Amino acid sequence: MQCHYCDRSADLTVDKDGVKVGLCEEHFQERLDEFSDDEALQRLRDQFEIDRA
């Protein structure tokens, strides 16, 4: 499977309800960085009491 954003091979693939998405390492890290800065993610962490110690 190829990365959803570029032509590289996907290092990570996710299948949800028949929809498959693949990401290379670089794009996975970029998306992860975006989520880590997102206020919605912090609310989820607070809701589930996630501690990354």
C-alpha positions, 0 to 999 in steps of 0.5 A: 500500500502507498502513503495517502499523501505521497508515492512512498510505501506506507509504513502504517496502515489503518483499516476502519469499516472497509476504508484503508489509509496508509502513511509513510513514516514522514507523513505519520509523524507530521499528522501526529505532530498536528494532533499533539498540538490540537485542543481536541486531543487535549480534551480527549486526554483529559476525559480519559485521564491519559498520563504520558509520564 
